[in-house]
Amino acid sequence: MPRCFSWAGHRLPILTCVPCTGDAAGRPCSPSSPSSHAAETSMSLRHRGDGSGSVAGRAARKFTLEQLSAATDGFSASNLLGQGGFGRVYRCHLRLDDDDDEAAAPTPVAVKQLCRGGAQGSREFVVECAMLMTLRHPNLVALVGYCAQAQERLLVYELLPRGSLDAHLFRPLPAQGNGDRPALEWNTRVKIAHGAARALRYLHEAVSPPVIYRDLKPSNILLADDFTAKLSDLGLARMGPSGDDTHVSTRVMGTLGYCAPDYALTGRLTVKSDVYSFGVVLLELITGRRAFDPDAGDERRLLDWARPYLGDVRKMYGRLADPALRGRFPRRALYQLAVVASLCLHDRPNLRPTMSDVTRAIDHVASQPWQTHHRAKSCQI
């Protein structure tokens, strides 16, 4: 079986930008900057076509700070959806230009208010705007608009009502009889994995040069009402190698536990770096464990804990199953998904599968759903 790891000078001017902290006279950048970068990015990307997405520069709405402040009640804590190192996300309602029916209710949206200052944050704002204005796919979050006014940088997205995968997957087992949301069932986990795989396949294979997402993790996978998965936070995305180049050399960016070891050690970024990260997320979906949990003692690193089971996955795959599933999963499908995760986590990037291979494999897993009449016992593999 393939081995898996745990954590122990090609520049593309299209995605580089002058930090949006002002011009030589100290004036703030024009709010039109993201649109101009989107136009340049659109011209640089060619759509190969897989029938599920497109590449086309599109205008994004420019909101004023006053509009977004009013919609969020002055960025009130009562509208706060979440926060992180990037800033805060608020829920609100906006009446959009294409809302033809004046009597219709305003559109629910999510507003991400980025932390002020810092060249890196400003660059990520422009990159994310450009990417989301350029790339369209059912499994990528849709950008509604943006605001770049004074020192404020805000992004307005479609609202994904179920929040992030992180919020659903990593929850304590509910006590008997309480009203907590149930754990994610097996079929839903497979659906989420399939959606994330399709998004990466689109970024890697449907556009040229490929786009490397670089920050795949459960908190960046948002869920629609029907648990359709959509990737968000494209601020760290990079255009991949083109022509005869095999990689992009870049400063290592990402999140502890999800970054491919070959990329972390060399700074050489390829689409196979994303494949590795997907393998980590897939393992999290199978096990219900975080990639890195500082409170888990000797088992804080998921791949260290899982390595013995992945090393003999045919015999040991059952040990990987999340206890929250309570045995309600098809044994053969669990085994097959564990094999996919193990292949994605191969220590040699060239031996990891492509996202097309991964998507086809998950299609096959999805064709074997758990059904209520299944009995919780092992089947012959």
N, C-alpha and C positions, 0 to 999 in steps of 0.2 A: 504494500500500500504506500502511497506517496507520503512523504514526511511533511509535517506542518510546523510552523514556527510560532513561538509566542514572543512577546516583547522582551527582552533581557534589558554645447553652449549656444542650447538652441533657443533664441529669444524671438518672440512673436510680437512685433510692435503694435499689432491691432489691439491687443489686450493690455498694453502698458499705457499709463496715463500720468499726467502731472497731478499730484495729490490735490484734491479739491479743497484746498484751504485758502484759496484766494489768488489773485493775480499779483503782478509786481507792485501794483498800487495798493494792495491790501483789500481789494474788492472781492466778494465771494464769487465762486465760479457760477457761470450761467446755468440755470436749471435745464437748459437744452443739451448739456453735455452728454447725458446718457443716451439721448436719441441719436446724436451724431456718432457715438461709439457703436450703437446698435446698427446704424447704417453701414459703417465700416466692417463690422463683424459679419453682417449679412452678405456683403460682397465677397468676404473671404471664405465663407462656408458654401459648399455645394451639397445639394441634397441627392443622396444616392437612391433613396426611396425604398421604404419597406412597407408602404401602405398604411403606416400608423402615425406619421408625423410629417412636418414640413419645415423648411427654412425660408423665412420671408420676413424682412424687416417690417415692423408694424409700429405705428405711433402709440405711445403710451400717454395716458392723461397726465397733465401736470397739475398737481394740486398745490394750493397755497398752504402755508403753515396755519393760517387762520381757519381754513376749511377743516383741516384735520384736527386741529385743537378743539374746534366747536363740536365735531362729530364724536370725539372721544371724551367730551366733558372736561376739557383741559388735561387730557391724558390722566384721567382719574384712575385710582387704584381699583375702583369697582368694575372697570372695563379691562383690567389687566388679564391677559391670557397666560403669559409666561415671560420669563426673562433669562438671560444668559450673558456670556461674555460679549456678545454682539450688541446687546441693548435690551429693549423691552418690546413685547407684542401686545397690541390692544385690539379688542373687538369693537366694531362700531357699524353704523349704517350710513351709506352715502347715496345720494341721488346722482346717477351717472348720466352723461350726455345722451346715451342711447336708450335711456328709460323713456320710451315714447308715451306711455300712459302716465299722465300726471297724477292720477289717483292711485297708481300702484305704490306698493310699499318700497322704501329705499332698499338698495342692495346691501346685504351684509358683507363686510370685508374685514380683513385683518390688516392692521397697520403696524409695521415694524419700525420703531424709532431707534436708529443706530446711536451708539455711544459717540459723544462729541469728540472731535479732535483725533489726530493720529492719521498718518499717511496711509497705513495699511487699511484702516477702516474705510477711508475715502476711496481707495482703489477698489476694494471689494464691492462697495456700493455701485460704482460705475460698471464693474465687470458683471455683477448680477443683473443690473438693469439691461445691459447690452445682450447678455445671454437670453434672458427671459423675453425680451422684445424680438429676438431673432429666432429662437427655437420654439416649436410648438409640438406638443405630444400629450395624449390623454393622461400620461403618468408623470408629467411635470406640472408643478403648480403654476397657475396663470397669474401673470403680473397685470394688475389693473392700472396702476400708475405710480407716480413718485413725487417727492417734494425735495428740492434742493434750494433752501432759502436760508440766508445768513449762514450760521454754522450748523444748521439742522439738516440731517439726511434721513429721509423716511421712504419706505417702500410700502405700497398698498397691493395686497394679494387678494385672490379669491379666498373666501373663508372656508376652511375645511373643518366641519363641526366636531369631528371626533378627536381632533388634536393629533398629537404625535404617537407613533408606535411605542415610543419609550413609556408614555403614560399608561398604556394598556398592558404592555408585556411585563414590566417589572413592578409587580404589585404583590404584597403579601397574600398568601392564600386566605380567602374570606372565611370568617368564622361561620359555623353552622347557623343558619337562620337570620343572618344580618342582611342588610340591603345593599351590600357592595356589588359593583358590577362583576359579573362572572369573568373568569379567566378566558382569554382568547381561545376559541375552539380550534381544533386541528385544521378544518377546512378554511377558516379565516386566515390562519397563519400561512397556509399554502397560497391563498389568494394574494396576500400582502407580498410574499416573496416573489410571486409571478409578476406583480405590478412593478416592483422595484427592478427586477431583471429586465423587463421590457423597456423601462426608462433608460437603463444603462446600455442596452443593446442599441437603442435609438441614438444615444450620444456617441457611442463608439463606432457604429457601423452604418448609420443612415445619413451621416453628414461627413464631409471631407474638408479639411482635416478633422480627425476625430476630436471630440471634446472629452476631456478627462475630468470627472466630477471631483475627485480628490477628498471628499469629506463625507463618505457614506457612513451613517450611523442611525440608530433608531430615532433619535430626536430630530433628524432631518427628513424622516419619512412621515408625511402627514396623511391622514385618513379621512376620506369622504364618508357620508352617511352609510353607504353600502360597503365600507371598508376597502374601497379602491385606494391603492397606495399612490402617492404623488411625491416626487422628490422636490425639496425646497432648498433654500440656501445655496445658491450657485456662486457665491462670492469667491470661493477658492478654486473654481473651475479654471482649467487651462486648455487651450488648444494643443492637441497632441502633435506628434511628429508628422512631417509630410515628406514626400519625395523619398530619398534614400535614407533619411534619418530614421533611427530606431528608437529614439527616446527624446525627451525634453529634459535638459538639466535645469533644476530649479531648487530654490531653498525648500527644505522639507517642511510641509504644512500638513495638518490633519489632527487627529485625535488619538491619544494613547490607547493602544489596544486594537485599533482598526487599520493602522498604517502598515503597508507591506514592508517586511524587513529589508528587502532589496532596495526599495526606495528610501527607507530611513537611513540606510548605511551609505548609499552612494549619491542620493539626490537625483537619480535617473528615473524619470516619471514616464510610465507607459500605461496603456489601457489595462494591462494585467495588474497594475497597482489597484485599480478599482475592483477587479475580479477578486483579489485577495480580501479587500474590505467587505465585498458582498459575502464571501465565505464566512467571515466573522459574524455578520448580521444573520446569516442563515443558521449558524450554530446557535446564536442567541434565540432565534425563533424556535429551534428544536428543544433547547434545554431550559429556556426561561432564565438563564443566568446572564449577567452583564459581562462584557468583554474584560472589564477591569473593575473589580469591586474592592475598594480598600478596606471594607469592613468584613471581608470573608476570610481573613487570616491566610493560611497556607493555600487556600483555593481562590485567592483574589484574582488570579489570571486565568481566564476561561480556557485558553488553549493549553496551559499547563495541566489543568484538571482533565480536559477532554482528550489529550494526546494518547493515553493508553487505550481508550475506547475507539478512537479513530484509527489507531495502529492495527487493530484487529476488529474492524467495523462489522464484519460478517457475524462474529460471535457476540460482540459487546454492544451493538447498536442500541439495544433496549435500555442500557444504563444511561443513555443520553437524554431520554425523554423527560420533559418537564413534568414534575409531580402534579402541577396544576391541571394537567390534562386528564388525570385520574384514569389513565389507561384507555381513554377514548380516542384512539387513533388506529389506522390500519398499519399493521406491523411491516408489511412489505414496503409500503410507501415511506414509512419512517426510515427504514434501511436505505432506500434509494436516495432520499433527501440527505441522509448522513454521508453517503458516498459523494454526492455533488459537493457538499460542503468541504469534504476532505480534499477533493480534486482542486477546488478553488484556493485552498490553503497550501498548495504545494510550494516548497521552498524555492523551486526553480520556476521563474516567471514564464518561460517559454513552454512549460508543461502544464500550465493552468489552462482551462478551457476558455473559449471565447464566450461572450455573453449570448450569442446565438445558440451555442451548444447548451449553455446553462438554461436558457429559456425553453428549449425543446425538452430538456430533461424534466423541468418543472411542469411543463405541459403534461408529460406522461404521469408524473406524480399526482397532478390534479385530476387526472382521469380515473383515479382510484380513491374517491372521497370516503371519509368516514360516514357511515350511516348508522342510524340508531339501532338497527337490528344486529349490527356487528357485535360479536362477543369479544370481550377483552382477554384474548389469549394469543399467543404467538402462532404465526403461520409458518409453513415451511418456506425457506428462502431458496 
